[in-house]
Amino acid sequence: SFTEQVDTNIITLTRFLTEEQVKHKEATGDFTLLCHALQFAFKSIAYYIRRATLVNLTGLAGSANTTGDEQKKLDVISNELFIEAMRSSGRVALLVSEEEENVIFFKQGPHARYAVACDPIDGSSNLDAGVSVGTIFGIHKLAEGSRGVKEDILKPGTELVAAGFTMYGASAQLVITMKGGSVNGFTLDNGLGEFILTHPNMRIPRKRAIYSVNEGNSLYWEDHVKAYFESLKQAQPDNGKPYSARYIGSMVADAYRTLLYGGIFAYPADKKSPKGKLRILYECAPMAMVFENAGGQAVDSNMRRMLEVVPQDIHDKSGIFLGSYDEVEKVKEFYKKKDELK
Ligand code: P6P
């Protein structure tokens, strides 16, 4: 019959968040409301990106952001959208955005118990080329009694209450994980305007012969990093084949592929970027939480667990190796030999 054919077990993000909330008796609903504001922001950004080329939003806005890159109109719109969505939720005391030099403090009431870090449009330099870009976010809870100060967000990723990203590709894909929880993927149904659970309990393959790094930086890499990537290009003992290379240059797209297929993504600290390029609060730590909760690993250039790295300031950067459990173990093997490999 018809009902047997139709998959009626459609779980929307809204239903998923409510089911999560009722699992925690002490839940006030504040976190759920914050997540509704997040999903509103993602839907709105997805809308603008889908129309970007049509309404010529991809030109330069003429202003430059704190990190000096030329700001594209979509960066500006997405950043403002995200800020307003967080402010109007009434649950966010402070926000760190890649596009804002300083912390944004919202004048809020007692319900504002969260600090949010975000990169509203990560990979925006690829926008004009139609490459998938994304929003990356991390959510911290304020310390007891705090009204919201910078220190509330300068914490290790182990204290994140939730993190994830939305990739704006053929359809918008949201990946979200909560502290100690699983990783769940949702696909935006543009017709309904609903995120539908399409990838429940995502688990990254334990290993996969795919590496994702900007080889154009190899001149600046440390010797053990060069030796590691060279080793991937040799015939591997298990099947006699070298690894495949896949690099998009948009972290959300490279991370999403690595999460689905397995492999290793890396942006090592090097002579050109001694502290690395990717930012801890809104690129490295949220991705590290997603990958760990999916059974993978994330370490910095000194092989420290990324989630234990504590940023000193809001735009601090780090080297990062992110991916399948066994693939990160291989990096550690080369790191151990670093003094021999000089
Ligand atoms: P490169 C995009 O600008 C970004 O911040 C990340 O999304 C991406 O992984 C990285 O930089 C790409 O950097 O130096 O390889 O162009």
Boltz pocket constraint, residues with backbone or C-beta under 6 A from the ligand:
constraints:
  - pocket:
      binder: B
      contacts: [[A, 122], [A, 123], [A, 124], [A, 125], [A, 214], [A, 249], [A, 250], [A, 251], [A, 252], [A, 254], [A, 277], [A, 278]]
      max_distance: 6.0
